[in-house]
Amino acid sequence: MDSIRFGCWVFLFCLLLSTTGYSRNLTSRPAVVNIGALFTFESSIGRVAKIAIQEAVKDVNANSSILRGTKLNVDMRNSNCSGFIGMVEAMRFMETDVVAIIGPQSSVVAHIISHVANQLQVPLLSFAATDPSLNSLQFPFFVQTTPSDLHQMAAVSDVVDYYGWKQVTAIYIDDDYGRNGISALGDKLAERRCRISYKVGIPPDSGVNRTDILDILIKVALMESRVIILHVNPDVGFEVFSVANRLQMMGNGWAWITTSWLSSVLDSASPLPSETMDSIQGVLFLRQHTPDSDRKRGFYSRWRKLTSGSLGLNSYGLYAYDSVWLIAHAIDAFFNQGGIISFSNDSRLRSVKDGGLHLEAMSIFDDGKLLLNNILQSDLVGLTGRIKFDKDRSLILPAYDVNNVFGTGFKRIGYWSNYSGLTVVPPEILYTNPPNRSSANQQLYKVIWPGDTLITPRGWAFANNGKQLRIGVPIRVSFREFVSQARGKDTFKGFCIDVFTNAITLLPYPVQYQFIPFGDGENNPSYTELVNKITTVL
């Protein structure tokens, strides 16, 4: 009997402990958790992201299975397309009790405030800053919730290799985003025995004008490569295409590939003005691939009702929405682990309190590392597919749609993923099969190229600022069936001429050449003298 009574007391004691522990876990959860969001409200990405973030917060707060009684509150700040304003707003966030920040949108701002985030241990989750160098160990509190440009440039390189091009010209915005993206492109092209033969940066400030772009494109037109990679922002990008169209660089023989900046506009602002669409006909562009799902289709339907069809939903909006859910799940796990939201002052900042910066108001998020670890260890499914990070803090299974502009819109000609390369089958279907990156397995649908042609551009032309190939032709008296000159004309014929011209047509690039007659036509010329002229006259 005593043993039974003792067992009951033990059971009640354990039950009391477990109940107390559960109660403590619930009561330690605050009524509200604050997060920040920093992006440019009036940009093609920002207009979509603002609505997506607001809807995600509503959905999180309406879901009783997450955060359990705690409401998520988001404070959105506008960086106004300015790196300086973005930095100031980010610093203001650090004076409040936000536990994480969605953003920044700009890679330039991300580089600046990541140092602050490291010191104050506040995670930054960016759905749009794709600079590959932001994934470095230098910025442990910066998390890219969209695929890095390291993968996008691998996709561009595979497209270049697929069409047999060996040289490209790169035009980029001359800031962290542009330079580091093109640096990654150069590395990826080298792996495929291709290269950037010429690259030129466009100033990132608003002072760049049409004349500046005209000067840049004239230099590009003088180069050999006819394959242009355009890695800029939308405002500059459309101006480049407008000027290129005027210079007849959007016609036969040219190939243009843009990174995902073009998709952000075409998805959210279509239809574009006819003049704008005319200037980008035949362009290839990439867009982050998000798998089809019932949940995604439902959100698209909901989006159309929210915006009355006035604003399209681009992939950056999907990643912004998922970023909110990623934070919510990480915060929920944080509370389940006994985490407490508390902040402490940094003694080093108190020493610089003189002046008007009020740096002493900034405080360290005490358990910021715990929240960061929860973010990086997350494994959930969102609108963009599976959200999970690898050991390099990059999203697993990055993929892109490859699209072709034609008519009043565009069509998808295939997909790229780091798992299967270029395919016409959605990557998520191929994940169940062994990876196959063989050249025979790479495939894209047909492209309508600039100039409204299905013929793939050679990708190379004889440089307009170069010299013609000068070919010495001996004017013989005998064996004229091999080579001869038509009387009174600068034309030549014969077996040797036919062999040469046919060989030229087989080259993967056009060659401008000129036949130079050698001899008086009355006597067979000396071949020794002709060969000696190769390094002199010819």
VMD Tcl script that draws the C-alpha trace (Angstrom):
set ca {
  {0.00 0.00 0.00}
  {2.84 2.37 0.91}
  {4.55 1.61 -2.37}
  {1.36 2.49 -4.28}
  {1.02 5.75 -2.33}
  {4.68 6.58 -3.00}
  {4.18 5.93 -6.72}
  {1.19 8.28 -6.80}
  {3.19 11.04 -5.11}
  {6.00 10.59 -7.65}
  {3.49 10.75 -10.51}
  {1.86 13.92 -9.14}
  {5.26 15.53 -8.56}
  {6.37 14.80 -12.15}
  {3.04 16.07 -13.49}
  {3.44 19.28 -11.48}
  {6.96 19.78 -12.83}
  {5.92 19.24 -16.42}
  {2.89 21.53 -16.06}
  {5.00 24.23 -14.43}
  {7.59 23.94 -17.18}
  {4.95 24.22 -19.90}
  {3.35 27.17 -18.16}
  {6.71 28.91 -17.86}
  {7.30 28.36 -21.59}
  {3.97 29.98 -22.42}
  {4.23 32.87 -19.99}
  {7.76 33.68 -21.22}
  {6.33 34.44 -24.63}
  {5.71 38.18 -25.03}
  {2.46 39.54 -26.39}
  {4.24 41.06 -29.39}
  {7.51 40.38 -31.22}
  {8.84 43.15 -33.43}
  {10.67 42.64 -36.71}
  {11.79 45.22 -39.26}
  {11.63 45.40 -43.05}
  {13.86 47.62 -45.18}
  {13.44 48.08 -48.93}
  {12.55 50.66 -51.59}
  {8.78 51.04 -51.55}
  {8.40 52.43 -55.08}
  {10.69 50.01 -56.91}
  {9.38 47.12 -59.02}
  {10.51 44.75 -56.27}
  {9.43 46.95 -53.36}
  {5.86 47.53 -54.49}
  {5.28 43.79 -54.56}
  {7.30 43.02 -51.43}
  {5.36 45.51 -49.30}
  {2.03 43.80 -49.94}
  {3.55 40.31 -49.68}
  {5.11 41.04 -46.27}
  {1.88 42.56 -44.94}
  {-0.12 39.52 -46.06}
  {2.43 37.12 -44.59}
  {2.23 38.84 -41.19}
  {-1.57 38.60 -41.31}
  {-1.36 34.89 -42.12}
  {1.14 34.20 -39.34}
  {-0.97 36.02 -36.76}
  {-4.11 34.20 -37.91}
  {-2.45 30.80 -37.54}
  {-2.85 29.44 -34.00}
  {-0.28 26.69 -34.52}
  {2.64 29.12 -34.61}
  {3.80 31.68 -32.03}
  {0.88 30.59 -29.80}
  {-0.50 33.82 -28.41}
  {2.34 36.06 -29.55}
  {1.63 38.51 -32.34}
  {4.18 39.37 -34.99}
  {4.55 43.08 -35.71}
  {6.51 44.44 -38.67}
  {7.92 47.96 -38.91}
  {8.61 48.79 -42.57}
  {11.09 51.50 -43.56}
  {11.68 53.00 -47.02}
  {15.26 53.22 -48.30}
  {14.13 55.38 -51.28}
  {16.62 53.83 -53.72}
  {19.42 55.40 -51.66}
  {22.26 53.50 -50.06}
  {22.72 56.32 -47.56}
  {19.05 56.47 -46.52}
  {18.97 52.70 -46.34}
  {21.93 52.76 -43.98}
  {20.32 55.45 -41.79}
  {17.01 53.57 -41.55}
  {18.84 50.36 -40.71}
  {20.70 52.14 -37.91}
  {17.37 53.44 -36.59}
  {16.09 49.87 -36.48}
  {19.01 48.99 -34.25}
  {17.74 51.51 -31.68}
  {14.51 49.54 -31.28}
  {13.71 46.05 -30.00}
  {13.47 44.31 -33.39}
  {14.76 40.73 -33.29}
  {15.30 40.42 -37.06}
  {15.14 42.55 -40.20}
  {13.74 41.50 -43.57}
  {16.06 43.12 -46.05}
  {17.78 45.14 -47.14}
  {16.79 45.01 -50.80}
  {20.09 46.50 -51.98}
  {23.37 44.57 -51.87}
  {25.20 47.87 -51.31}
  {23.20 48.60 -48.14}
  {23.57 44.97 -47.07}
  {27.35 45.27 -47.10}
  {27.21 48.31 -44.84}
  {24.68 47.24 -42.24}
  {25.85 43.62 -42.05}
  {28.78 44.85 -39.98}
  {26.31 46.48 -37.57}
  {24.14 43.35 -37.51}
  {27.19 41.26 -36.64}
  {27.96 43.49 -33.68}
  {24.38 43.75 -32.39}
  {23.50 40.13 -33.29}
  {20.33 40.91 -35.21}
  {19.72 38.54 -38.18}
  {19.14 40.11 -41.60}
  {17.03 38.08 -44.03}
  {17.19 39.49 -47.55}
  {14.84 38.37 -50.29}
  {16.51 40.55 -52.95}
  {20.20 41.27 -52.15}
  {21.83 38.59 -54.29}
  {25.50 39.62 -54.23}
  {27.38 36.30 -53.84}
  {29.99 37.80 -51.50}
  {27.30 38.39 -48.85}
  {27.34 34.66 -48.12}
  {30.91 34.87 -46.85}
  {31.90 34.13 -43.26}
  {32.48 37.87 -42.86}
  {28.70 38.34 -42.55}
  {27.40 35.52 -40.31}
  {24.15 37.35 -39.45}
  {23.22 37.96 -43.10}
  {20.96 35.31 -44.63}
  {19.97 35.27 -48.30}
  {16.43 33.92 -48.54}
  {16.63 33.96 -52.33}
  {19.21 32.17 -54.53}
  {22.60 33.87 -54.67}
  {23.96 35.31 -57.91}
  {26.66 32.66 -57.69}
  {24.00 30.23 -58.94}
  {22.47 32.71 -61.36}
  {25.84 33.24 -63.04}
  {26.29 29.47 -63.26}
  {22.95 29.39 -65.10}
  {24.04 32.19 -67.46}
  {27.31 30.36 -68.13}
  {25.48 27.14 -68.97}
  {23.27 29.04 -71.43}
  {26.36 30.57 -73.07}
  {28.02 27.16 -73.30}
  {24.83 25.52 -74.60}
  {24.79 27.77 -77.67}
  {28.50 27.26 -78.32}
  {29.59 30.81 -77.60}
  {33.13 31.25 -76.29}
  {33.25 34.98 -75.57}
  {30.79 37.42 -74.04}
  {30.67 41.12 -73.26}
  {29.46 42.02 -69.76}
  {27.68 45.30 -68.98}
  {27.07 45.79 -65.27}
  {26.16 48.34 -62.65}
  {29.42 49.39 -61.04}
  {28.65 48.65 -57.38}
  {28.97 45.64 -55.05}
  {26.01 43.90 -56.68}
  {27.28 44.38 -60.22}
  {31.00 43.86 -59.73}
  {30.73 40.76 -57.56}
  {28.09 39.25 -59.82}
  {30.25 39.69 -62.93}
  {33.27 38.36 -61.04}
  {31.27 35.19 -60.33}
  {30.26 35.07 -64.01}
  {33.90 35.17 -65.07}
  {34.73 32.25 -62.79}
  {31.78 30.18 -64.00}
  {32.55 30.87 -67.66}
  {36.17 29.83 -67.14}
  {34.96 26.45 -65.84}
  {33.30 25.98 -69.25}
  {36.32 27.23 -71.23}
  {34.55 30.48 -72.06}
  {35.50 34.00 -71.07}
  {34.46 37.63 -70.74}
  {36.31 39.33 -73.60}
  {35.19 42.83 -72.62}
  {33.38 44.28 -69.63}
  {32.22 47.77 -68.80}
  {30.62 49.25 -65.71}
  {27.84 51.83 -65.58}
  {27.99 54.36 -62.69}
  {25.44 53.42 -60.02}
  {24.35 56.96 -59.21}
  {21.37 58.66 -60.81}
  {23.70 61.01 -62.69}
  {24.23 58.55 -65.56}
  {22.44 59.79 -68.67}
  {21.61 58.58 -72.15}
  {24.79 60.07 -73.60}
  {26.92 58.08 -71.14}
  {25.15 54.88 -72.14}
  {25.54 55.75 -75.83}
  {29.31 56.10 -75.38}
  {29.47 52.75 -73.59}
  {27.47 50.89 -76.24}
  {29.50 52.36 -79.09}
  {32.60 50.83 -77.49}
  {30.75 47.53 -77.04}
  {29.71 47.54 -80.72}
  {33.37 47.83 -81.74}
  {34.26 44.60 -79.93}
  {34.27 41.10 -81.44}
  {31.68 39.52 -79.13}
  {28.02 39.76 -80.08}
  {26.78 38.10 -76.87}
  {25.90 40.70 -74.23}
  {25.27 39.88 -70.56}
  {23.36 42.73 -68.89}
  {23.56 42.73 -65.06}
  {22.10 46.06 -63.93}
  {18.99 47.50 -62.28}
  {15.70 48.03 -64.19}
  {15.97 51.79 -64.76}
  {19.42 51.51 -66.30}
  {18.59 48.27 -68.09}
  {15.70 49.65 -70.11}
  {17.73 52.72 -71.03}
  {20.51 50.43 -72.30}
  {18.05 48.54 -74.49}
  {16.57 51.76 -75.84}
  {19.99 53.05 -76.90}
  {21.06 49.63 -78.21}
  {17.95 49.51 -80.38}
  {18.83 52.90 -81.82}
  {22.36 51.65 -82.59}
  {20.91 48.58 -84.36}
  {22.40 46.28 -81.73}
  {19.06 44.48 -81.28}
  {19.07 42.93 -84.75}
  {20.41 39.82 -86.47}
  {23.66 38.44 -85.12}
  {23.23 39.79 -81.59}
  {22.33 37.85 -78.45}
  {21.32 39.52 -75.17}
  {20.99 37.78 -71.80}
  {19.82 39.58 -68.68}
  {19.79 38.50 -65.07}
  {16.61 38.40 -62.99}
  {16.13 42.19 -62.86}
  {14.10 42.04 -66.08}
  {11.74 39.39 -64.71}
  {10.93 41.58 -61.70}
  {9.48 44.19 -64.06}
  {7.85 41.94 -66.65}
  {6.07 39.92 -63.95}
  {4.81 42.90 -61.97}
  {4.24 45.63 -64.56}
  {3.13 43.85 -67.74}
  {2.05 44.86 -70.24}
  {4.86 47.34 -70.76}
  {4.57 50.19 -73.29}
  {4.93 48.95 -76.88}
  {8.06 51.06 -77.39}
  {9.72 49.35 -74.44}
  {8.69 45.88 -75.60}
  {9.99 46.62 -79.11}
  {13.42 47.40 -77.67}
  {13.78 44.03 -75.88}
  {12.57 41.62 -78.56}
  {14.57 38.39 -78.62}
  {16.20 38.92 -75.23}
  {16.81 35.93 -72.94}
  {16.33 36.50 -69.21}
  {16.38 34.47 -66.02}
  {13.82 34.32 -63.25}
  {14.04 32.45 -59.95}
  {12.11 29.20 -60.38}
  {9.41 28.44 -57.84}
  {7.67 25.04 -58.10}
  {3.99 24.91 -58.92}
  {1.72 24.06 -55.99}
  {-1.88 24.45 -54.83}
  {-0.74 26.90 -52.18}
  {1.12 29.04 -54.71}
  {-1.83 29.05 -57.13}
  {-4.11 30.03 -54.27}
  {-1.85 32.94 -53.34}
  {-1.79 34.14 -56.96}
  {-5.59 34.13 -56.97}
  {-5.64 36.01 -53.69}
  {-3.09 38.49 -55.06}
  {-5.24 39.35 -58.05}
  {-8.12 40.19 -55.71}
  {-5.86 42.24 -53.42}
  {-4.47 44.35 -56.25}
  {-7.50 44.25 -58.58}
  {-5.08 43.13 -61.28}
  {-3.14 46.42 -61.18}
  {0.11 44.86 -59.92}
  {1.57 41.51 -60.87}
  {3.30 39.17 -58.43}
  {6.98 38.57 -59.14}
  {9.24 35.95 -57.60}
  {10.78 38.47 -55.17}
  {7.32 38.91 -53.65}
  {7.12 35.16 -53.07}
  {10.51 35.14 -51.36}
  {9.51 38.15 -49.23}
  {6.35 36.32 -48.11}
  {8.32 33.19 -47.24}
  {10.91 35.24 -45.33}
  {8.22 36.30 -42.85}
  {7.18 32.68 -42.29}
  {10.81 31.66 -41.92}
  {11.29 34.22 -39.14}
  {8.02 33.18 -37.48}
  {9.02 29.51 -37.36}
  {12.48 30.41 -36.06}
  {10.99 32.62 -33.31}
  {8.57 29.84 -32.34}
  {11.48 27.40 -32.02}
  {13.38 30.08 -30.10}
  {10.61 30.29 -27.48}
  {10.32 26.49 -27.32}
  {14.02 26.38 -26.42}
  {13.45 28.79 -23.55}
  {14.79 31.82 -25.40}
  {13.98 35.23 -23.95}
  {13.87 38.46 -25.94}
  {16.19 40.81 -24.11}
  {18.69 43.46 -25.10}
  {21.79 44.84 -23.41}
  {23.89 47.91 -24.03}
  {27.29 47.73 -25.68}
  {29.81 49.47 -23.42}
  {31.95 50.36 -26.42}
  {29.13 52.46 -27.90}
  {28.74 54.48 -24.71}
  {32.24 55.80 -25.22}
  {31.16 57.53 -28.47}
  {27.91 59.04 -27.18}
  {29.14 62.61 -27.62}
  {27.62 64.09 -30.76}
  {24.29 63.63 -32.49}
  {24.45 60.00 -33.62}
  {23.00 58.49 -30.41}
  {24.93 55.27 -30.94}
  {24.54 54.50 -27.26}
  {20.85 53.81 -27.96}
  {21.79 50.71 -29.93}
  {21.66 47.47 -28.00}
  {22.72 43.87 -28.47}
  {20.08 41.17 -28.92}
  {21.27 38.80 -26.19}
  {19.99 35.59 -27.79}
  {20.50 36.67 -31.39}
  {22.79 33.73 -32.12}
  {20.14 31.27 -30.98}
  {17.56 32.85 -33.30}
  {20.07 32.87 -36.16}
  {20.79 29.17 -35.67}
  {17.08 28.41 -35.74}
  {16.76 30.30 -39.03}
  {19.64 28.40 -40.61}
  {18.36 25.05 -39.34}
  {14.83 25.60 -40.62}
  {13.29 23.08 -42.99}
  {9.83 24.06 -44.20}
  {7.81 24.38 -47.40}
  {6.68 27.81 -48.55}
  {5.33 29.44 -51.69}
  {8.80 29.16 -53.24}
  {9.18 25.48 -52.43}
  {11.39 23.86 -49.84}
  {13.23 26.33 -47.59}
  {16.41 24.80 -46.24}
  {19.99 26.04 -46.08}
  {23.21 24.19 -46.82}
  {26.47 24.44 -44.89}
  {27.36 27.61 -46.82}
  {24.10 29.28 -45.69}
  {22.69 29.14 -49.23}
  {19.26 27.82 -50.16}
  {19.41 24.23 -51.35}
  {18.39 23.29 -54.88}
  {18.55 26.74 -56.54}
  {16.77 26.88 -59.89}
  {15.84 29.41 -62.58}
  {13.39 29.73 -65.46}
  {14.99 30.62 -68.80}
  {12.68 32.97 -70.71}
  {12.58 34.56 -74.16}
  {10.92 37.92 -74.90}
  {8.83 38.05 -78.06}
  {5.73 39.89 -79.20}
  {3.86 41.50 -76.32}
  {5.16 39.08 -73.70}
  {7.57 36.22 -73.19}
  {7.72 32.45 -73.12}
  {9.65 30.00 -70.96}
  {12.10 27.99 -73.06}
  {13.41 25.83 -70.23}
  {14.81 25.61 -66.74}
  {18.19 25.58 -65.06}
  {19.12 23.99 -61.74}
  {22.44 23.12 -60.14}
  {21.13 19.55 -59.99}
  {20.34 18.89 -63.64}
  {21.57 21.90 -65.64}
  {19.43 23.03 -68.58}
  {16.21 21.09 -69.15}
  {12.70 21.52 -70.50}
  {11.33 19.54 -67.54}
  {10.67 21.32 -64.21}
  {13.64 20.66 -61.86}
  {11.45 19.36 -59.02}
  {10.43 16.43 -61.24}
  {14.07 15.53 -61.88}
  {15.11 15.61 -58.22}
  {13.84 12.04 -57.84}
  {16.26 10.85 -60.56}
  {20.06 10.61 -60.42}
  {21.65 13.90 -61.56}
  {22.65 13.99 -65.23}
  {24.68 17.01 -66.37}
  {25.97 15.43 -69.60}
  {25.96 17.71 -72.65}
  {23.60 15.32 -74.44}
  {21.05 15.79 -71.68}
  {21.07 19.61 -71.81}
  {18.05 20.98 -73.64}
  {16.11 24.21 -74.28}
  {13.22 24.98 -76.59}
  {13.75 27.12 -79.69}
  {14.43 30.84 -79.26}
  {13.22 33.80 -81.29}
  {16.41 35.87 -81.38}
  {16.84 39.62 -81.98}
  {15.92 40.35 -85.57}
  {12.94 37.96 -85.33}
  {14.94 34.92 -86.41}
  {15.22 31.31 -85.27}
  {18.86 31.12 -86.39}
  {21.16 31.07 -83.37}
  {23.65 33.97 -83.51}
  {27.26 32.96 -84.03}
  {28.17 35.16 -81.11}
  {31.25 36.67 -82.71}
  {31.97 39.17 -85.47}
  {35.10 40.70 -86.89}
  {35.77 43.75 -84.75}
  {34.68 47.00 -86.37}
  {37.87 48.60 -85.12}
  {40.06 45.74 -86.34}
  {41.90 45.11 -89.61}
  {40.63 42.95 -92.43}
  {42.36 39.66 -93.10}
  {44.52 40.31 -96.19}
  {45.02 37.25 -98.40}
  {47.81 37.25 -100.99}
  {46.69 35.65 -104.29}
  {49.39 34.77 -106.89}
  {48.32 35.83 -110.41}
  {49.61 32.87 -112.38}
  {49.95 32.38 -116.10}
  {49.71 28.58 -115.86}
  {47.31 26.32 -113.91}
  {44.67 29.03 -113.89}
  {42.06 26.46 -112.86}
  {43.55 26.61 -109.35}
  {43.47 30.40 -109.02}
  {42.89 33.28 -111.41}
  {41.68 36.87 -111.47}
  {38.83 38.05 -113.65}
  {40.08 40.62 -116.13}
  {39.40 44.19 -115.04}
  {37.78 43.07 -111.81}
  {38.77 42.54 -108.19}
  {37.17 39.09 -108.14}
  {39.02 35.78 -108.04}
  {38.04 32.22 -108.86}
  {39.49 28.74 -108.99}
  {39.78 25.61 -106.90}
  {41.95 27.21 -104.18}
  {39.57 30.14 -103.89}
  {36.61 27.78 -103.52}
  {38.37 25.80 -100.78}
  {39.22 28.97 -98.87}
  {35.75 30.54 -99.05}
  {34.03 27.30 -98.05}
  {36.39 26.88 -95.09}
  {35.57 30.43 -93.96}
  {31.84 29.66 -93.93}
  {32.43 26.74 -91.55}
  {33.97 28.96 -88.88}
  {31.74 29.69 -85.84}
  {32.22 33.43 -86.45}
  {32.31 35.73 -89.49}
  {35.67 36.86 -90.86}
  {36.15 39.93 -93.02}
  {38.88 39.41 -95.60}
  {40.31 40.95 -98.75}
  {42.11 39.24 -101.63}
  {45.32 41.05 -102.64}
  {46.63 40.16 -106.14}
  {50.37 39.43 -106.42}
  {52.10 39.37 -109.80}
  {51.79 41.12 -113.16}
  {49.72 38.41 -114.87}
  {52.35 37.92 -117.58}
  {54.78 35.75 -115.63}
  {54.30 33.35 -112.73}
  {55.20 35.27 -109.55}
  {57.85 34.10 -107.07}
  {56.27 32.28 -104.12}
  {59.35 33.08 -102.04}
  {58.73 36.80 -102.52}
  {55.03 36.32 -101.73}
  {55.80 34.52 -98.47}
  {58.29 37.21 -97.47}
  {55.56 39.84 -97.83}
  {53.44 38.18 -95.14}
  {55.28 40.14 -92.44}
  {55.61 43.31 -94.52}
  {53.04 44.40 -97.10}
  {50.39 41.76 -96.47}
}
mol new
graphics top color blue
foreach p $ca { graphics top sphere $p radius 0.5 }
foreach p [lrange $ca 0 end-1] q [lrange $ca 1 end] { graphics top cylinder $p $q radius 0.2 }
display resetview
